[in-house]
Amino acid sequence: MNAATAPTGAVPVGPAAGAADPTSDPTYDAVALRSAAVVIRAYSSSFGWACRLLGPEVRDHVRGVYALVRVADEIVDDPQPGLSVTERGELLAELEHEVGRARARGRSSNLVVHAFARTARRFGIEDELVAPFFASMRADLTVSAHDEAGFAAYVHGSAEVVGLMCLRVFVAGDDAAYDRLAPGAARLGAAFQKVNFLRDLAEDVELRGRAYFPGLDVDAFGDDDRDRVLADIDADLAAARVAIDDLPRSSRLAVRVAHDLFAELARRLATTPAATIRRERVRVPGPVKARLVATAVTREAWR
């Protein structure tokens, strides 16, 4: 397959959302889900904190979503020079093609893809969410700067749809709940991505040659630029926070913790000079993460 060509056409995703899948093999499915969990533990400490707080009925499926996202991200972001852009594009196209096949038939020899496909078939994660994700991943191979429209499309595909995939899992086939909560889920995904862009500003430019924020001159990045970006992030976080209380109990605590961890990171970025952000990666210390988790757990217990 040409690296620049994505699979087209709707992919049948199996049974109705929430229904049992007749192609299921419990042992193979369990091994695939454990493989997804290994990927998450290796690559995402903050997400790992939150994921452990999900209810058991949704935890493995959310890991399945994020593990696929992580694998695709590694294809396009790995700074090692051994693979050319063309080769990375081929790997990404192969991954997308395999995801489409696995969603259609319910099985893959790639355990991470299999875990994602089982989740997609069970909860109705369809092309309207999967295709934009891979489109944004392809953009990372060739696009080094975005205009306003390109940035919006990139954030939608790289982050908003991931939040919406997770929401599909959380509501387990309740389309009315999905429609009601989708705007907040999308805004939360967008906030997470924009925080990451700001935190990784120097790394993205120096290692990957990318500048995500439209019209932003990284070399001249100042406190006013930082504050403008953070105002947009704060608006996304505020919109998302309103929706969190309406999430099902199985996911509400975990999503609140994830929200609060990124809100804390945003607060730390707001008090960090722009010149420092250009040079260093701002982090939330482990003890602070633990305090935020404990506060969210206590709040949830009193609901």
C-alpha positions in Angstrom: 0.0 0.0 0.0 1.2 3.5 -0.8 2.2 5.2 2.4 0.2 8.2 1.6 -3.0 6.3 0.9 -5.4 5.4 3.7 -8.0 2.6 3.4 -11.3 4.0 2.3 -14.9 2.9 2.8 -16.9 2.0 5.8 -15.7 -0.9 7.9 -18.3 -3.3 9.3 -17.5 -3.4 13.0 -19.4 -6.5 14.1 -22.2 -6.7 16.7 -24.3 -3.8 18.0 -22.5 -1.7 20.6 -22.4 -3.5 24.0 -23.5 -6.9 22.5 -21.5 -10.1 22.8 -19.2 -10.8 19.8 -19.6 -14.3 18.3 -16.0 -14.3 17.1 -14.6 -13.9 20.6 -11.9 -16.2 21.9 -11.7 -15.4 25.6 -8.1 -16.6 26.1 -6.7 -14.8 23.1 -8.7 -11.7 23.9 -7.3 -11.7 27.5 -3.8 -12.0 26.2 -4.3 -9.1 23.9 -5.7 -6.9 26.6 -2.7 -7.7 28.9 -0.4 -6.8 26.0 -2.2 -3.4 25.8 -1.7 -2.9 29.5 2.0 -3.5 29.1 2.2 -0.8 26.4 0.4 1.7 28.7 2.7 0.9 31.7 5.8 1.5 29.6 4.8 4.7 27.9 2.3 6.7 30.0 2.7 7.3 33.7 -0.1 9.9 34.1 -2.5 7.8 32.1 -1.6 4.8 34.2 -2.5 6.7 37.4 -6.0 7.4 36.0 -6.6 4.1 34.3 -6.3 2.1 37.5 -9.3 4.1 38.8 -11.6 2.9 36.0 -14.2 0.3 36.8 -13.1 -3.2 35.8 -15.9 -3.4 33.1 -14.2 -0.5 31.1 -10.6 -0.5 32.2 -9.2 -3.0 29.8 -11.1 -1.6 26.9 -9.8 1.9 27.5 -6.3 0.5 27.7 -7.0 -1.2 24.3 -7.8 2.2 22.8 -4.8 4.0 24.3 -2.3 1.2 23.4 -3.2 1.5 19.7 -2.8 5.3 20.0 0.6 4.9 21.6 1.8 2.4 19.0 0.8 4.8 16.1 2.4 7.7 17.9 5.7 5.8 18.3 5.8 5.1 14.6 5.6 8.8 13.7 7.5 10.3 16.8 10.4 7.9 17.3 13.4 10.2 17.0 15.8 7.4 15.9 17.2 8.1 12.4 17.1 4.5 11.2 13.7 4.8 9.5 12.9 7.3 6.7 9.7 9.2 6.5 8.6 6.9 3.7 9.3 3.8 5.8 7.4 5.3 8.7 4.5 6.1 6.4 4.5 2.5 5.2 4.4 1.2 8.8 1.5 3.5 9.7 -0.4 2.5 6.6 0.1 -1.1 7.4 -1.1 -0.5 10.9 -4.2 1.3 9.7 -5.0 -1.4 7.2 -4.6 -4.1 9.9 -6.9 -2.1 12.2 -9.6 -2.0 9.5 -9.3 -5.7 8.8 -9.4 -6.6 12.5 -12.5 -4.4 13.0 -14.2 -6.2 10.2 -13.3 -9.8 11.1 -12.8 -9.6 14.9 -9.2 -10.9 15.0 -5.6 -9.8 14.4 -2.2 -11.5 14.8 -1.1 -8.1 16.2 -2.1 -8.3 19.9 -2.5 -4.5 20.3 -4.6 -4.2 17.2 -6.6 -7.2 18.3 -7.3 -5.5 21.7 -8.4 -2.3 20.0 -10.6 -4.2 17.4 -12.4 -6.2 20.1 -13.2 -2.9 21.9 -14.2 -1.1 18.7 -16.6 -4.0 17.7 -18.1 -4.2 21.1 -18.7 -0.5 21.7 -19.3 0.8 18.2 -16.1 2.7 17.5 -16.5 3.4 13.8 -14.8 5.0 10.9 -15.9 8.5 11.9 -13.5 8.3 14.8 -10.8 5.9 13.5 -10.2 7.6 10.1 -9.4 11.1 11.5 -7.0 9.6 14.0 -4.9 8.0 11.3 -5.1 11.2 9.2 -3.6 13.2 12.0 -0.9 10.6 12.5 0.0 10.8 8.8 0.2 14.6 9.1 2.9 14.3 11.6 5.1 12.7 9.0 4.9 15.6 6.5 3.5 18.7 8.1 5.9 20.8 10.2 3.6 23.8 10.9 -0.2 24.3 11.0 -2.6 27.1 10.1 -5.8 27.5 12.2 -7.8 25.0 10.1 -5.0 22.5 10.0 -4.5 22.8 13.7 -8.2 22.2 14.4 -8.2 19.2 12.2 -5.0 17.8 13.7 -6.3 18.2 17.3 -9.6 16.6 16.3 -7.9 13.5 14.9 -5.1 13.2 17.4 -7.0 13.9 20.6 -10.7 14.7 20.4 -11.6 11.4 18.7 -9.6 9.5 21.3 -11.8 11.0 24.0 -14.8 10.1 22.0 -13.6 6.5 21.6 -13.3 6.3 25.3 -16.7 7.8 25.8 -18.1 5.1 23.5 -16.7 2.6 26.0 -18.0 4.5 29.0 -21.6 4.7 27.9 -21.7 1.2 26.6 -24.2 1.7 23.7 -26.3 4.5 25.2 -26.4 6.8 22.2 -28.4 9.5 24.0 -25.7 9.7 26.7 -23.0 9.7 24.1 -24.6 12.6 22.2 -25.0 14.6 25.5 -21.5 14.0 26.7 -19.5 14.1 23.5 -18.8 17.8 23.5 -17.2 17.6 26.9 -15.2 14.5 26.0 -13.9 16.2 22.9 -12.9 19.3 24.8 -11.1 17.2 27.4 -9.1 15.4 24.7 -8.2 18.7 23.1 -7.1 20.2 26.4 -4.8 17.2 27.0 -3.2 17.5 23.6 -2.7 21.3 23.8 -1.1 20.9 27.3 1.2 18.3 25.8 2.1 20.6 22.9 3.0 23.4 25.3 4.9 21.1 27.7 6.9 19.6 24.8 7.4 22.8 22.8 11.2 22.5 22.7 11.3 18.8 22.1 8.9 18.9 19.2 10.9 21.6 17.5 14.4 20.3 18.2 13.8 16.5 17.8 10.9 16.4 15.3 11.0 19.8 13.5 7.3 20.5 14.3 5.6 23.6 15.6 1.9 22.8 16.3 0.4 26.1 17.5 -0.6 28.3 14.5 1.3 31.5 14.1 3.6 30.8 17.0 7.3 31.6 16.5 9.0 29.2 18.9 12.2 31.1 18.9 10.4 34.3 20.0 8.0 32.4 22.3 7.2 34.7 25.3 5.0 34.9 28.3 2.2 36.5 26.3 2.2 33.6 23.9 2.2 31.2 26.9 -0.8 32.9 28.5 -2.7 33.0 25.2 -2.3 29.2 24.7 -3.2 28.5 28.4 -6.3 30.6 28.1 -7.5 28.3 25.4 -6.6 25.3 27.4 -8.4 26.6 30.5 -11.5 27.1 28.4 -11.4 23.5 27.2 -10.8 22.1 30.7 -13.7 24.2 32.1 -16.1 22.9 29.5 -14.9 19.3 30.1 -15.3 19.6 33.9 -19.0 20.4 33.6 -19.6 17.1 31.8 -17.6 14.9 34.1 -20.3 14.7 36.8 -22.6 13.1 34.3 -20.3 10.3 33.4 -21.2 6.8 34.6 -19.7 5.8 38.0 -17.3 3.3 36.3 -15.4 6.1 34.6 -16.2 9.3 36.5 -13.4 9.1 39.1 -10.7 8.2 36.6 -11.7 11.0 34.2 -11.8 13.5 37.0 -8.2 12.5 38.1 -7.0 12.8 34.5 -8.6 16.2 34.2 -7.1 17.3 37.5 -3.6 16.1 36.6 -3.6 18.0 33.4 -5.1 21.1 35.1 -2.3 21.0 37.6 0.3 20.7 34.8 -1.4 23.7 33.1 -1.1 25.7 36.3 2.6 24.9 36.6 3.1 25.9 33.0 1.4 29.2 33.8 3.9 30.0 36.5 6.9 28.9 34.4 8.7 31.6 32.4 8.3 31.1 28.7 12.1 31.0 28.3 12.2 27.9 30.6 9.4 26.2 28.7 11.5 26.6 25.6 14.3 24.7 27.2 12.9 22.3 29.8 10.0 19.9 30.2 7.7 20.9 33.0 6.4 18.0 35.1 3.9 17.3 37.9 5.9 15.6 40.8 4.8 12.2 41.9 3.7 13.3 45.4 1.5 16.0 43.9 -0.1 13.4 41.6 -0.8 11.3 44.6 -2.4 14.2 46.5 -4.6 15.0 43.5 -5.7 11.3 43.2 -6.5 11.2 47.0 -8.5 14.4 46.7 -10.5 13.1 43.8 -11.2 9.7 45.5 -12.4 11.5 48.6 -14.7 13.8 46.6 -16.1 10.8 44.7 -16.8 8.9 48.0 -18.9 11.8 49.2 -21.1 11.9 46.1 
